[in-house]
């Protein structure tokens, strides 16, 4: 069984943030998303506002275990320094810069995985009476994410201080033994061994941890300290400290260590983890654990892993209202994927959906009926059908059914139906490279030239001319419009086949409307594909960072105009609410624009019309700043680390001194032999990976774990078909005349570890069919009550031929008997998989003890499972 987690986020707006202690009172704020203490996403900075609106989506695979999903609100002051709103007590843990643009490093295409964790947020706050900056963060424990699954929830914002910012786990051993003193008297000694720690946070770019071990009681406190381990957040201490537990005079001649019970209850071992800092504020607290000595009652030795805990610093918490609140909508899934055979019954039932008559009785359509939002169903369905080459017949079937139910041609595909959401998702997956090839050059030109384009007379800045701005905007619109209408030959075949089926269904349904065959297609390609990408290019990786306010306004005006041009409505000027937009649109009231749109729509909706032209220019896949180690191409000189701009196309992988510079080094795609993680111990640096070439490896450090995984995945995919790809590699670096992993002295020695299994070579459609079926099972299982209610509706319709009962009116049931038959098969398939999951959980927890490395003490998921099993056993008795 494979396991995986994925996630994403969509930010909303903040309200009533505390005013800045200056004349303007306004703040420049942004939000970050963190896995524990590691930042993985950063929103744009909203300037001069106490009610900032973000409106950004973030989706990611989560490549490691974590304990908290955290959200921080930052403020940038007049000196352009970032601080967390609500920092307390001189706490100075700063976020790492993600890029020179001040944005998350996700500058390339996100991995084509469905969003399993999606967050929408809104925040509000006030200033407390003492004038402290109020709140900074919301932290949700991993075990609690399901409580807030896919629903808006207000969270109280919490202060950010060193005592609460903890992560990581500690391996500890205790042993109680008899010791004979020099005088021959027997006493008891406690040996405390600090073995190792894992997953400690990086503080201000470094982690130099050490531990203090204290034996504490009502009348004693004895502390000892480990050595400092430099440049690692997974320190191997392996140090033993001895404490005298019972005085020689208190020893009794009993067979075991039966020392006074009251002393045991009051003694504890406390382990505190610290980061050795050179700052004047002192060392940073990383976490603590407290173990009462009564754990040794049953045995003289004890060994366990512990999660580090925050400490109570004794400060009185402020009222919740002093800090404000944050609204989130979190969707988080954790997949446990079985081998393919387990999914065959449910998968086969889903894949034949396009052939079921009527399609509303199919398993896939039923999933759309029971899900609260159609998007939930559309994401895994589209990916599953794409993987098995069935997406065109499926979408054609459900779109045809929707067209049949549509009464007015002006409302065709305007709602958020299952068909609309499935087409949207298909365009995102299959059309991303097409979008980049078409729009990226024009968007980059607009961002770089930065011409003023404001055409609202009320918003004109001093010195701007309305006529000049209109001309600038007209040129930009023409540039983007021609790029789109001349791109038909590059439109992916799967999109063309879907558009062909939409056009045919609409023309057949509304034979008296000659334009419906165009509007049925333009409502997707313009309204749902090109216009959103122009409006928010960073969300589609068309820009590596957020656009500035002026450029964002320009792109908004372009998007509105292009969307209206593509709609082919007969009264276009009237479609604008703003009079200045109607005036500007007069520039485009020429027949040549309508003809260009129709020719483009004809081309992309003509299935099998031509062989696609080969694209000669390289396609940009991903770019962004990372840190690389010198490769040693020169015989002499330091092999240092430098920040470089990396760029990956389908032809080559290059790095440059800065964006736009000539490449300093280039690796042809066919020369990439493997792309693998690099063990942290090689350079005492996290998030490193290696691009292995015929003669050497290029060592690179990404900004965080999510970005590292994205780069590894896309580099692996683009080089997957290389004939000379390696099967083994060295997981550590070659340093000091030998490989650190296997100690081989030759730099050309064969690898000592097998390469990770390859990914599909198709960059756009890296899909795991079993994982998508697992997600569909999870949806069916979570909506089981609706499936059962739909069964009742089928029974009611079969025996009662009259007005539809109100409680069943939400379901589309065209054939009650066929639908009931499918529902019965779905419920049976879901039930069988549920039994397999239950057995897997029982087997998994039976093999794992509480306090192991997999489930350290403090692991709430394990505790919850044990409690549930205990309650189940009690009820069964």
N, C-alpha and C positions, 0 to 999 in steps of 0.2 A: 504494500500500500504506500502510495506517495502522499505527502502532505504539503500544503502550500497556503499562504495567506496573500491577500492582495488588498490594495487600498486606494483611496482617492479623497479629494476634498474640493468643495465648492464654497467659496466665501461669499458672504452677503454684504452687510453694512454694519457700521458701528454707530451708536447713538450716545450723545451726552457724555463723551469722554471728558476727563478732567481738563480744565483749561490750563494753558501753559503759563507759568509765572512770569509773564512779560507783557509789554504793551499790547501786542496783537491778540493774546490769549489763545491763538490758534496753534494746532499741532500738525506736524508732518508724520503720519503714522503708517505702519505696516504690520502685518501679522506673519507669524511663522508657524509651520507644522513640524513637530519634533517627535521622533521615536526615542523615548527616554530623553537623553540630553543631546541627541544628534539631530541637527536641523536638516530636513529633507525638502522643504519647500518654503518659499518666501513670496508674499504678494508684492504687488507694486506699492510704491509710496504714494499715498494720497495727501497732497499738500494743503496746508492752511484750512483745516477742517476739524471740527469736533464730532462730525457725523460722517466719517468716510465711507464711501461705497467701493467695494472691491470687485465683486462679480467675476470670480475666477474659479476654474475647475482644476482639480489636481487628482490624478489617478496614478497609482503605482503598485507594483508587486512589492511586498515586504520581504526582503531577502534574509532576515535574521529574526531571532526571537526578541521580544521586547516586553516590558512590563507596563508602560504608560504611553498613551497617545496624548501629546501635550500641545497646547496652543498658547503662544505668547504674543502680547501686543507690545510693540516697540515704538519709541518716539525718537525722531531725529531732531536734535536741537540746532540752534543757529550756527554752531561750529561744525555741523554735519557729523556729530558723534551720535552713535546709537545707544539708547538706554532703554531698559524695560520699564514700562509704566508700572509703578508699584514695587520697585526694588527697595529693599530694606537693609539697614545695618551695614552699609558700606560694602554690600555684596558686589563683587566685580567680575563675575563669570561672564565673559563676553561671547557673543556668537562669532563663529568663524566667517570671514568674508567669503561669499559664494562665487562671486565673479566681479570683474571690474564694473559691470553694469549694475551691481547691487541687486542681483536677482538669483533665484534658484538656478543651479547648473543644468536644469533640464532643457537644454537648448536644442536638442535633437529630437527626433520622433520618439514619443513614449512607446514603450513596449506594447505590442498589440495584445493586451490582456483586457478582459472586461473589468470595469471598475467594481471592486469588491468592498471598497471602503470609500464612501463619498461623504463629504462633510460640507454643510452650508452653515455659515455663521453670521451672527449679528451681535454687536456688543454695545454696552452702555455703561457708564461709570461716573463717579463724582470724586471730588477731592475731600480727603478727610480733614477733620478740624485742626489737626496738628500741622497741616500744610505738607504732609508727605505725599509723594506721588502714589496714587492708588493704582490698583492692581494691574497685574502682569500676566497671569496665566490661568488656564484651565487644564487640569491633568485628569485623564480618564484611565482607570486601570483596565488592562486587557480583559480581565474577567468580567468587567462591567459593560463592555461595549455592546453586548447583545441587548442589554436593558434599554438602550437608546436607539436600537436598530431602525433606521429609516423613518425617524419621526423627529419633528422639531422639539428641542428641549432647551430650556434656559438653565445655564449653569452659573453659579456664583463665582466671580473672579477671585483668585487667591493671591496673596502676596508672594513674591519671589524672594527667598532668602536661602543662604547656604545650608541651613539645617534641614530644609525640605527637598533640596535638589540631590537626590541619591539614586544610584543604580548599581548593579553588579551583585556578585555573590562571592561567598568566602567558604573555603574548605578548612574545617577545624577538627582537631582531635584532642580529647581530654583523657588523662590517665591518672588514677590515684594509686599510690604505692607506699609500702612501708620502707622507711629509711632508718638505719641505726646510726645514731650520732657517735661522735668520738668518745663520749662518756658511756656508750653502751645502751643508752636510752632509745627506745623505738618511738618514732613520730611518723606522721603522714605527710607526704609531699604530693602536690598536684603538678603534673606535667601538662603544659598547654602548648600544643604544636600548631602553628599557623602554616598550613601547607601551601595554599595558593589562593589567588583571587581571579575572577574572570569578569569581563565586561564593565570595568570601572569607567567613569566618564572622562572625556578629554576636557581639561580646564585651560582656557586661554591658549589653546593650541598645543598643550603638552600634558603629560601625565607622568609624574615621578612619585609613585605612591610609597607609603610606609604605613605600618600598623603599630598602634599602642595596645598593649594587653594589660588589663587592670583586674586584680582581684579586689573586689569591693564588698564591704559589709558595714554594719552600723558603726563599728569602732575601728575600722581599718581600711586603708586604701593603698595598695601597692601596685605601682605601674612599671612596665618595661616596654621597650621599643625595638622594632625590627630595623634592619638596614633599609636604606632608601633604594628602590629599584628604578633605574633611570629609563625614561622613554618607552614605557610599556603600560598598557592598561590591563594586561593579564599577568601580573607579577607572580613569579615562583619564589616564595619566601623560604619555606621549609626550615623554619627556625623553631626551637623548643625553649620554653621559659618555665622555670620551676618556682612554685610558691609553697610555703609551709602552711598547711591547712589546719592541723591540730598541734597544739603545743605538747611537748613531751610530758608535761605534768598531767595533761588531760587524757593520756592514753590509758585504755582499759584492756585487760587481757582477755579479749573475746576473739572468737574464731575469725570474724570479718571486720571490716572497717566501720564499726558501729559507733561513729562519733556522734556527739550530741545533735539531736534532731533540730533543736532550735537554732543552732549555729548554721546548719546546712540550709535551712529555709531562708536565712538572712544573707548568705554569701552568694555572690555571682561573679562570673567572668564577663568582663565587658571588653569587646574588641572595637576599636575606633580606627577607621581608615582615613588617611590624610594625603593630600598632595603637597609635596615639598615645593614651596614657592619662594621666588626671590623678591616678591613684591613686599612693600612695607606693611601691607595689611596682615601679613602672616600666612601660615599654611591654610589651605582650603579643606574644609570638612567634606569627606566623600560618603560617609555613612557609618553606621554602627550596628552591633548586635549584642544582645545581653542573654547570657545562659545561666540559669540558676544551678547551683551545684547539686541540687537534688536529682538531677538527671543521672547521677552516679550511684543512686541508691541500689538499683538492681544489678549493676555491674561496675567493676572498677575501671572500665574503659568505655569511651563514647566517641563516636565519629559521625559527622554529618556535614552537609552543605547547608548554608543559610543565605537567604536574600538579605542584603544590607537594608537597614531601616533608617528613616529620618529620626532625628532626636527632638525631644521636647525641650526648647530653650527657655521655657517658663514665661515667655512673653504673652500678654493678654491679646487675644485676637480682636481685631476691629469688627464692628458690626458688618454683616454682609453688604448692607446698602452703601457702606462707605467705599466699597470697591467696585460696585457695578456688576454686570452680568454679561454673559456671552451666549448667544443662541447658536446651537449646532444641530446639524442633521447628519448623523454618522451611519453609514452602512458598511458593515465589516463582515466578511465571510472567511472562514478557515476551512479549506478543503481537505478531505481525507479521501484520496482517490484509489479505488480498487483496480485490479487488473481488468482488462477490457471485457472478458467473458461475463463478469457480474452485471454489466450494463446492457448486454445484448437485447433482452426483452424490451426494456424501456426505449433503448436507442432505435430499434427496428420500428417500434410503434410510432416514434416521432418522425423518422425519415420517410415513412409512407404517407405523411400528412397531405402532401400535395396531390396524392391520388385518391383521397377520400372524397366521396360525394355525399352531401355537400361538405365543403372544406370546414365549415363551422363545427362539424362533428369530429374533426381530427384532434389528435392529442396536442399538437402545437397550438392550434387555435384555442383549445380549452385552457391551456396555460395562460394565454393572454386574457381570457375571460375572468380567471380567478385572481390574477395578480392585481394588487392595488394600483400599480402604475404599469402601463404597457411597456415602459422602458425596461423594467425588471425582466420581463419575458423576452423582449426583443434581443437583448445583448447575447445571452447564451444560445438562443435559437439560431440567430444569424451565423454565429461562429460555428455551430455544429453543422448547419447546412452548407456553409462555405467549405468546411473541411471535407465533407463527403460529396461536394459538387452538386448539391440539390437546392441551392439558394434561389436560382432563377425560377424553376417551376413552383417552388413554395410561395415566393413573393407574388408571382403571377396569379396564383390561385386566390390568395387572400386579398390582393388588390382588386382582382376582378369581382370578388364578392362584395367588396366595399363600394365599387363603382355601381354595381347593380342596385345597392340600397340607397345611393345618392339621388336626390330628387332635383337638385339645382346644379347646373354645370359650374356656376360661379363659386360653389363651396366644395368642389372636388378636392379631396386630400387636404383639406384645411384643418381637420381635427387631429388630435394626438391618438390616432388609432394604432392598432397593432401593425397594419400594413405600413403606415407612415413611419413609425419608429423603426421597423425592420429595414426600410429603404435608407433611412438616415444612418443606421449602424453599418449597412453595407457600404455606403459611400465613404464613411470614415475609414473603414478597413481597406477597401480595395482602391480608394481614390486619393489617398494621402500623397503619394508621389506625383500623381497627376496634378493635384492642387499646388504642390511645390513648384513643379516645372512651369505651370501656367502663371502663378501670381508672384512668386518670390522675387524675380527681377524688378517688377514694377513696385512692389512694396518696399524693397530696399532703396530704390531710387527716391521714393517719396520721403522715406525716413532720413536719407542723407541730404537731399536738397533743401528740405525744411522750409519750403515757401509758405508764406501766410495765405490761408484760404478761407478765412472767416467771411461769410456772406450775410450774417445776421447784423443789420445796422446797429442794433443795440449792443452787440458784443465786440464791435470794432475797437482795436487798440489805437492809442495816439500815434499818428503818423501813417496809419494804414489807409489804403485807398480801396474803396469797394469794387470799382471796376477792375483794378489790377488783381484783387483777390479772386474775383469771379473768373477771370481769364486763367489764373493759376489752377483753380479747381477744375475748370473745363478741360485743361490739358491733362490733368491727372486722371479725370474720368475717362477721357478718350484713350489714354494709355492702358488703363485697366480693362475697359470695355473691349478694345481690340485684342488684347491678350486672351480674353475669355473666348470671344467669338471666333478666333482663328485657331483655337486649340482642339477642335472637335476630333481631328485625326488621332490625338493622343488619349482620348477618353478610354478608360479601361473597358474591355469587352464585356465584362459582367455587368457593368453599369449600363452599357448600351443595350444589352439584351433585356434588362429590366425596364428601361425607358421605352423600348419597343413594345413590350407587353402593356405598359400603362397607356401608351398612345393608342394601341389597337382597342383596348377595352373602353377607353373614353370615347373614341370616335364611333364605336358600335353602339354605345348606350345613348349618346346625344348626337344623333345623325344630322340634326338641323343646325348644329352649332359648328361652323367650320374652324373656329379657333380652339376648341376644347382639346384637340390633339396636341396643341402647343402648350396650353396652360397646364395640362396634366403633367407635363415634363418640366416646364419652367418653375413650377411650384417647388420642385425639389432641387434642381441644379442651380437655380439662382437664389431662391429664398432660403433654402436649408443647407446649401453647400458653399457657394462662393460668397454670398453676402456676410454670413457670420465670420468667415475667415478674414475678410477685409476689415470688418469691424474690430476683431480681436486677434490680430495675427500671431501674437505670442502663444495663444492657446492652441494654435495649429502648427507651432514651431516654424512659422514664417519669419519671425524675428527672434533673436536669442534673448531678448529682454523686453520689459514693458516699454511701450512707447511713451514719450513725454506728452503732457496735456495738449499742446498745440497739434502735434501729429495725430494724437488720438481723435481730436475734433475733426481734423481733415479726413481721416479714414471713416469716421461716422458719416460725414456728408457724402463721401464717395460711395459708401455702402448703400445709403438710401437711394442715391441716384441710379446706381447699377441695378438694384433690386427692382426699381420701378421700370427701368428700361426692359428688363427681362420679363416683366409680368404681361406685357402686350395689352394692358388695359386700354379701353377706348377713351377714357377720360383721365389721362395721367396727371395733369396739373391739379385736378380736383382731389387726387389721392393724397396730397400733401396737406398736413394740418397747418404748416407754417407758410405764410405768404411769400417769404423770401425764397423758399425752396421751389414754389410754383413759378416764381419769376426766373430763377436760375434754370429750371427745366425747359424753358422756351428755347434754350440753345440746342436741345436735342429733339425738338418736334419736327424731325425730318424723316421721310420714308426710308432713307438708307439705314437708319438705326433699326427700325422694325424689320427690314429685309435681312439685315445681318443676324438678328436674333433668330428669325425663322429658319434661315439657312443653317445656322449652328444647331438648332433643335432638330431639324431634319436629319442632320448628319449623325448626331449622337443617339438618335432613336431609330436608326435603320439597321436592324440586326443583320449581320453577315454581309455588310455593304462593301467591305474592303479589307485588305490585309493591313494591319497597323504598321505605320512606318517605323523603322528602327530609330530610336533616339540616340543621336551621336553624342550630344553634349552630356558630360557627366551629371549625375543626379546627386545633389547634396543630401546625405542621410543624417548626419549629426555633426555638431560643432560646439566648441566651448573651451574654456580655460581649464587646464590641468597642470600638474607638476610632473616633469620627467627627469630621469636620471641620465647623466651623460653616458653614452653607449661605449665609450672607450675605443672609438675609431682612430683616435690619435694614440700613439704609443706612450707618450708622456703627458702629464697634466692631471689635474684633479678631476675626479669623476663626481661632480657636484650635482645638485638638484636645482632646476630652474622652471619657472612658470612659463608655459607656452600655450598658444592658441592651437588647438587640435581641430582637424577637419577631415571628415570621412565622406568620400563619395563612392559610387559603385565602381570606380576605377582605381582609386588610391587612398592611402591614409597618410596625411601630412601633418607637420607641425610648423608653426610660424612664430616669430617673435611677438607679433601682435596681429589682431584681426586685420585682414586686407593686405598684409605684407607678403612678400614672396616666400615660398616655403623654404625652411632651413633644411628639411629632410623629408624624403618621400619614400613610402613603402608601397610598391605595387600590390594590389589585392591578391594576385596569384602567388606572391612571395610570403604571404602570411600562412605559417605552418600550424599555428595553434594560438589560442587566446585563453589564458588561464589566470586564476588568482595567484598572487604571490604571498607566501607566508609572511605574517607580520614581523616575525623575528629576524627576517633578512636585514631590514633597515630600521627596525623599531618604529615602523610607520603603518598606520591603518589604511584600509581601502586601496591597496595597491594591486595592480595586475600586470601581466606581461604579455607583450605581443612578440611571439617567437618568429624569427626570420631564419634563413638558411645559415647565417654565420654568427648571429648574436640575438639577444633578446632586448627589447626596449621595455624598460621598467617605468611604469606610470602610476601616479597617485591621483585618484579622483577625489572630489570634494566631500563625498559622503557615500554610504553603502548603497543607496538607491542608484546614484549616478554611476558608481562602479559597475553595478549589475547591468545597467542599461548599455554601457559601453561594451562590456564583455559579450552581452547577448547579440548586439547588432554587428560587432566585428566578427563574431563566430558565424553568424548567419551569412554575412556577405562573402566570407571565405570558405563556406562549407563545402563547395564543390571542387576546391583545389585538389589536384591529383596527388600532391606530395604532403598532404596533411599528416601530422604526427599522430602516433597512437600512444606514445609515452612522452613524459616531459619531466623537468626538474621543478618541484613546487617551491624551492628556495633559490636564492641567488648564488652566483659563482663569485666568492670573495676570498681573498687571502690564499689564492692558489688552489682552491678546491670548492666543490659544491657543498653548501651547508646541509643539504638534505641527506645525501648518501656518502659524502666525504670523498667522492671520486676526484682525482687530481686533474684529469684532462678536461679542458673546457669543452671538448667535443664529445664527451662521454654520453652514451644514450641515456635517456630519461629513466628515472627510477619509479615513477608513478604513472598510472594510466590516465590518459586525457579524459576529460569529462565527455559524456555522450554528446554527439552532435545534434544540432537543431536543424529543422527543415531549412533548405536553401532559400525558399521563397521569403523574401524580407517582409512583404506586406502581410502574409497570412501564416504566421507562426501559431498554430492552433493545436491544442491537445483535445481531441474529440472526447476522450473519457472524462477529462476534467469538466468540459462543458455539460456532458450528460449528468455528472455529479451535481453540478449547480442547478440544473433543471430539476433533478430529484429533490434537492433541498427546497426549491421553491414550491413544488407540489406538496412536499411534506409540511411546510409551514402554512400552506393554505388548504390543509386537508378538510377543515370545516366547510370551506366554500365548495370543495369538490363534492362533499356529501350533500350540501344544500342544492347543488346543481343536479345531482341525481334525483333529489326530491322534485325539482322543477320538471325534469324529464317525465317522471311518473305522473305528475299532475297534468302535464300537457297531453299525455297519451290517453288519459281517461276523461279529461274535462275539455270539451271543445267549445270554449267560450272566451270571454274577455280574460286577458292575462292577469294573473294574480300579482299584486303590487310587489310582494316580497321576492318574486322570481323575475321581475321585469328588467333587472340589470343584466341578465344573461341573454346572449344571442343563441337561440336553439331553433334551427330550421327543421331538423329531423330528430324528434325526441328518442326514437328507438335506436338509431345509429349512434347518437350522442351518448345514450345510456350505456351502450355496448362498449364504446371507447373509454368512458369513465370507469367502468368496471375493470378494464384491463390496466388503466393507469393506476388505480388504487392498489391493485394486486402487485404491480411492479414496484410501486413505492414501498409497499409493506414488506416485500422481500428484501429490498435494500436496507430498510430500517432495521430489520433483524440482523443483517450482516454488520451494520454500524454498531449496534448494541453489543454484539459479540466481540467486535474489535476493541471497543472501549473496555469491556470486562477483562479481556486478555492483556491489554496494554497496562492497565493499572495493577493487575495481579503480579506482573513481572517487575514492577517498579515500586520501590519503597519510598515513603515520605522521608525526606532528608538526603535523597540521592542527588547526583549532579543534575539529572533530568527534572527532578521535582524537589528543589530545595525547600527547607522549612520556611514558611511564608508564602508558598505557592497556593494561591486561593483556589485555582482550578482543581487541584488535587484534593484540597480540603472539602470543596463543595461536592466532588464526586463521592468521597468517603461518606459524607453526611447523607447524601441521597441514597447510597447503598444501605446505610444503617437504617434509614427510615423505611426503605422498601422491605428490608428483612423484618423489621418490627411489625409492619402492616401484614406481612404474609403469615407471621406467627399468630 
